[in-house]
Amino acid sequence: MLLAGDDPEARRRVIRRRALTLLTIVLLIGVPAVYLVISGAQSRDSGKDKEARYSATGLTWGWPSKVQRRIYQVPIPHPAELVAQYETNNWRTSRLHVQFLTTDAGLDTFLRSMGVTREDLVEGRITISDRDRSTAGWEFRGAGPWYGLTHAQEDPLPTQDVVVNMSDPANPMVYVVSRATP
């Protein structure tokens, strides 16, 4: 009578079977476990980024997302510099506050994209409310002239209040508050 230890072929089968069992265990348990660890770390990092963005209490430097620009209909032209934004939401109204420095042609492009023209701007008219100015930290004093307009649209389309500082006509500074009612 031969024992497994005596037959080299039987010994190889036992080793191969154990190796396949170990490989199966690693694939069925190890790979999903590694995936869960990596996924959890990425999710935690994503939450920290969102927390930082939504805990902001004023303008933050950077462009609004494409989705925000589309929802609030704020078509920031290219080129634009010193872009900053801040979004507020509550049950009644959501607002996107945006500022940017652009060129003379960029201002025309921005206004045209909103469906208005430069002729709609009224000199000396500050259309952004005190509440919105306070929220964004804007003070419309100093060098001017200042021009403003309100582009009112029917719900659910947003209404935009625009103020433009034309102290440098070649590079106007634009301030926008777009209000959307859900």
Residue pairs with C-beta under 8 A, 6 or more apart in sequence:
2 10
4 10
4 11
4 14
5 11
53 60
56 86
58 86
58 135
58 136
58 137
59 84
59 85
59 86
59 97
59 99
59 136
59 137
60 84
60 85
60 86
61 83
61 84
62 83
62 84
62 85
63 69
63 76
63 83
63 85
64 72
64 74
64 76
64 85
64 87
64 96
64 98
68 74
68 85
68 87
68 96
69 75
69 76
71 96
71 158
71 180
72 94
72 96
72 158
72 160
72 178
72 180
73 114
73 157
73 158
73 160
73 178
74 96
74 98
74 160
74 176
74 178
75 109
75 110
75 113
75 114
76 83
76 98
76 100
76 110
77 102
77 103
77 106
77 107
77 109
77 110
77 113
78 106
79 102
79 103
79 106
80 100
80 101
80 102
80 106
81 100
81 101
81 102
82 99
82 100
82 101
82 173
83 98
83 99
83 100
84 98
84 99
84 100
85 96
85 97
85 98
85 99
86 96
86 97
86 135
86 136
87 94
87 95
87 96
87 97
88 94
88 95
88 97
88 135
89 95
92 181
93 179
93 180
93 181
94 179
94 180
94 181
94 182
95 132
95 135
95 177
95 178
95 179
95 180
96 176
96 177
96 178
96 180
97 132
97 135
97 136
97 175
97 176
97 177
98 175
98 176
98 177
98 178
99 136
99 138
99 173
99 174
99 175
99 176
100 173
100 174
101 171
101 172
101 173
101 174
102 110
102 171
102 172
102 174
103 170
103 171
104 169
104 170
104 171
104 172
107 118
107 164
107 172
107 174
108 117
108 118
110 174
111 117
111 118
111 120
111 121
111 162
114 151
114 160
114 162
115 151
116 149
116 151
120 149
120 151
121 147
121 148
121 149
121 162
121 164
122 147
122 148
122 149
123 145
123 146
123 147
124 145
124 146
124 147
125 146
125 147
125 148
125 149
126 140
126 146
126 148
126 163
127 148
127 149
127 150
127 161
127 162
127 163
128 138
128 140
128 148
128 161
128 163
128 175
128 177
129 161
129 177
132 138
132 161
132 177
133 139
133 140
136 175
136 177
138 175
140 146
140 163
140 165
140 175
142 167
143 165
143 167
144 165
144 166
144 167
145 166
145 167
146 163
146 164
146 165
146 166
147 163
147 164
147 166
148 161
148 162
148 163
148 164
149 161
149 162
150 159
150 160
150 161
150 162
151 159
151 160
151 161
151 162
152 159
153 159
155 181
156 180
156 181
156 182
157 180
158 178
158 179
158 180
159 178
159 179
160 176
160 177
160 178
160 179
161 176
161 177
161 178
161 179
162 174
162 175
162 176
163 174
163 175
164 172
164 173
164 174
164 175
165 172
165 173
165 175
166 172
167 173
